[in-house]
Amino acid sequence: MSPTVLHPLAQDYLERLDRIAGERLPRSERSDLVEEIRGHLAETAPAGTSDADVRTALDRLGSPEAIVDAAAPAVRMRRRGAHEWFAIFGLLLGGFVIPVLGWLVGVILLWTSRAWSTKDKLIGTLVVPGGLGMVWLVLVLAATVAVRGSGPLACSDLPKPVVRATVATSRSGAAHIGRITVTHLPASRACVSSSGGTSLGDVLLPIGLVALLLAPFGTSVYLAVRAQPHPA
Amino acid sequence: MVDASQLRRGVLEFCVLALLRDGERYAFDLVRTLGESDGMVTSEGTLYPLLTRMRKEGLVETTWRESPSGPPRRYYQLTPVGRSTLDAFAGEWARFRDTVDTFLRKGQP
């Protein structure tokens, strides 16, 4: 049995329905719906029907959007399934389980999920790349630098020689070095103190590190809240 | 203009069950009958997702049959669950309708 050839307008309508249904419905629901509507159009708008009659038939059928809207709630929707939870877990802690690769798995799961918008996915990826594993690495590095910075080896105990030269100009215009002096500054002044200071950096650095530590947790909560209903 | 779409949506599936009480019907025939009933349906196409949902809920079942012209047709018929759901609704609806009528007449129960 060959399928009925539809009027071109009806065929266009059916293709539009198929496209919209493809964006919102799982494959089986989509083909089911399109076949039902094809059957309807085979009755009301086969090839050879007048344009006016086809328009009336399509009008009674309603817009493809409205039909897909009516079908969408029939589909089981979910906000967060195993896919989404593994994505959040991978982004936060994946870097600890398998360095770099674990986080990448989280990123892939994030971008393949239909629960999040592109904006959400960008935030999930960029705050913070590498997740807690990366934050941990940064904190360790910062701690190492801080320990070295406050250590006695940070500045030389030796007095720093300061060389001064004066340039004299002779009457003929030729320049020559007039006098060279070498003086020694006291050790305490040659060394830049890193303790006891209340410079801006000393305040901002810990705040920045704490923010860095909290950011991946914030992202996890954000992603869990922002997950949208999508077909399970 | 009173927007009775919510109310209509609520009772539509029972109307489908009622149309199938006396035997199976072709999907298009079912949709046309509802579409031509005054005030029941604004968009015939939205009935197909309803039929799909009712099939999944086990209220109706379908059979494909060859048609004298064109592609095979899908026929709908009641399941035992569909039939008992219809009977239960018919009783409930009568009570509901009487109560609403009483309110409308007196403004008091």
Interface residues (C-beta under 8 A of the other chain):
Chain A: M1 P3 T4 E29 D32 L33 E36 I37 R38 G39 H40 A42 E43 P46 R60 L61 G62 S63 P64 A66 I67 D69 A70 A71 A74
Chain B: A27 F28 V31 G35 T42 S43 E44 G45 T46 Y48 P49 L50 L51 T52 R53 K56 E66 S69 G70 P71 P72 R73 R74
